[in-house]
C-alpha cells in the first residue's frame, strides 16, 4: 500500500500515512482539514510560502497552502 504526505490547512501539521488522517483534535481549529500532497518518495520539495519540506515521488499538490492560496514547491 502506498504512503502519502498529508498537511492540515489550519495547523500546518505534516503526516505520512496510507489513508486520510483523523480530523479531530486540531490545535488551531475545531477539526483538521487534510490535503493529500504527494506519494512518499525520494525527491525533496520545499514550499516557499509555508516552509513545508517533504520527500515525494513527483511534484506535490499546490492546493490548500496554510500560508497562501497555493503551495509554491521548489525541488531541493
KOLMILUM-810658 format. One record per residue (C-alpha): x, y negated, z. Coordinates in steps of 0.2 Angstrom, whole numbers, plus 2048, in hexadecimal, padded with zeros to 3 digits. Layout:
<nodes>
XYZ;...
</nodes>
This chain:
<nodes>
800800800;8077EF7FB;80B7E2809;8067D0806;80A7BF80E;7FB7B5815;7FB7A381C;7EE79B826;7E978A81F;7E6783831;7F578883C;80278D82E;80579E835;80D7AA829;8097BD82A;80E7CC820;8007D981F;7F87E6813;7E77DE816;7DF7CD81A;7E37C982C;7D67C683A;7CF7B483A;7CD7B284C;7D87A9859;7DF79B84E;7E878E859;7E378084E;7D1784849;7C278F84E;7C979C842;7D87A0836;7D579C824;7E17A981B;7E87A780A;7F17B5801;8017AE7FB;80A7BC7F2;80F7CE7F3;81F7D17FE;82F7D27F4;8417CC7F3;8407BB7EB;8417AD7F8;83479E7F5;83278E800;8247827FF;82A7707FF;81A76A807;818775816;82977D817;82378F816;83079B811;82B7AC80B;8337BB801;8277C07F2;8277CA7E2;8227BB7D8;81D7A97DA;8107A77E8;7FF7A07E7;7FE78D7E8;7ED78C7F0;7E9786802;7FA77E807;7F877881A;801768816;7FB764805;7ED7697F8;7F97757F0;80977E7F4;8187797EA;8247887EA;8367887E6;8407987E3;84F7987EF;
</nodes>
